[in-house]
Amino acid sequence: MRDRAAGARWLGWLLVSVVCTQTALNTARPLLSYKAIALGGDALAIGLITSAYALLSLAVAVPLGRLTDRVTRMHGIVLAGTGLIVAAPLLMAAAPSLFLVGVSGTVLGFGHIVVMIAGQAFVARRASEEHMDRDFGWFTAAVSLGQLMGPLIAGFVLGEARGTDLTGPITEALVISAAAAACGLIGVAGLARASRRAPGSAPRTAPGPRVPVTTLLRRPGAPAGLFVSLAVLASVDLLTAYLPLLADERGIAPSVAGVLLGVRAGFSLLSRLLLSRLLAHWSRRSLVVASTLGSAGSLLAVTLPAGEDPWVLAGALASGGFVLGIGQPLTMTIMVRAVPDDARSTALALRLWANRIGQVVLPAGAGVVAASLGAAGALWFACGILAVAASSAHLSRSP
């Protein structure tokens, strides 16, 4: 009973840290677009800045995963990532140019991947096999809660401001973002204490030979899991980046756009909390395929002319949020189950690395499409990627 309570403590403190850092992250993420708009940026500039968010992470994801496979306690890694997420919004608030907005986005993305790799490694290391889907569901539910709260905070602070009038409210919202990330340090402190008491905190045995990345990529289900993960995450990023622009094109206020992004995140949170029940009725692969196809359909609905009505947009984003929330926790389990136990963190880091590839390449491609077709074109681009990802999942041999 005492061991079970200790286990609950580490998971609880991890979720506190994740909620705070994700709230900060998702307050700042839409502000990248609004800051670019305030500085005169267009759809192409927003696409490039969105790509810059993922840039530095490409170089560090897999080495950081190797590191977390070999260390006993990872709260120091969570602490470093939290510090970066505190610093990035402050840098963005002071940025006088589109280039420095891109730099601040890069720092924000780097902090995000550090926190996510360490957090996922905690779950992969401490969760039992029978509860792994559930615990990854709770982990990603905490991410969704931050994705719900962040846009609402940003939209509330920005209010009805437009264009250059956004400058002051953007700065205020970014300071709030940094403060929210700083609150995550409470979770890190609790996580450090709970990890010392929890089962599994004893020194680890020496790891086996390092498994090459190419070998991990050949494991059954791994390639499709990576592709679905990057497609879903890049689609969420494109929606986060281009919904403010689409709303602006349709005369919808930033406060309403923030609520709409919050609706999407709220329904992703709901689907992740219900994940265990969904898995009781459908297989993991069936859920991955159906949710990915459903995500494509929902994003398509967002771009239709009827979407000029905010209520129609809210309905499309609610259904889209529910199905978009399913893919991420399931691909985490797919990757963990596809590899040896001593390569789990590396596999999860490889998944995040693939996500970052998608976050660099796909928004850049979407930006080119949006430059000629408008914000809706970026979402059409995401629909095509999701459809291809669903096909790959259907044809794969998932573990």
Steps between C-alpha positions, in 0.01 A plus 500: 500500500785736587674423168176567314461837674860589414430413138190721502706786642759501221227489234304775674800734522593423140150597390521827697826585323357408160182706546698811599760476223242412237278790607798731460595343169150523357454856620818593312450289186203696351683818596777406255243554224351814651845646569593435137175667385573801723847528340355483148554129432294314239390135461843391373676667795267324744577165334876556529472613863293190578778290345764682707317381813615146426844571352747456789313196631604297196862496615436406864199267510667162450816578709275623780298180476824298528586701810166436669539127433817508712429737790328401824320825577366727228350789694813705424420469129141612565640796696722609209211480254273697732762775526512532121121529485516778760762689297350468150185714549708776659732495197200509267350797686820698443545391135494803262522297175359191332845338520511528880143375521627191316792470744267518801281235338806277461582536872138424586503187285831386651364533852190312398686197364725481807197493732311253282785250459566490874129486587426217258806312626360521855178333383677239285731405787253494790162404349407132506436330167126466561466868595730650238224617263311647796802684643602635161136604463520695826833651396359619168179611676717734708648626173147557370403690814790736436393525136151592624607762751778665298297627202220613733750709697651645183159574346371661820800731529500594129126568501380692194840649409615485137818574303750732667262545796597144597848600620412588861260210563749255344770610746260463793397151388863392457586607856205291622635209293841525668335512844297186422818315401666612824213339694611172340808513723271400790420180315869438427584534871223258596609262226856499635377410851252235381755341266739439789225312685328323210572141399746480218710791625790278594811516280444333166696204377747559221320543167550252218667582169366815336232410247559683168222733390478314168423181692226673699349628176473144368295378797140403407264794534773758567504679159121537488493609865755772426314620190160514671653684795671765287189543280268551796733735687584706191129529425433631853787748452364616165156545652649697790703716262243559226169515686587854623573599140186327371297674772656833407408444134139429605476794740500284815655668806814357666302434819262274306792329323649425842174343615486290181853368557399427858200299376732286290731438795212431738363221283851355458520495879167315514604231251824437690317460830269250327782310331477191721129468421560543128766228507254266668289507182750551216855394426788744520554492123129552422491804727815644341365460145150628578619799702752606235239488223251679725756773565538560126123529458465743789777729374336499158174609665680795663588638156151478349303824439258405780799537734459877487243443776694460830246244623563279197873538555454400864318182397768405248777569752321302772479187285851561367638549847354171620655292222828698493546417869498124448805453276780637719470277812444191285810564289700536824394150605561366148858628507569376854367152425691479171849526654711335776444626855837678517425698182158634598608859564699495176192378310284772654767757420513367143124552486544859617784546251268384222238740634749782472584399142130533429486832685786639289411362158121498499438858621752627246310314227169620641633857502573478128148368437345765725690776319290430190181347644471675837477348847254234381766363265727418794223291656428323168869410496464352851196297388704333226782407739253352749335289229836354398588433866172314553578278200846418636354407840242276337773311311744472792560215746469678833617320818 
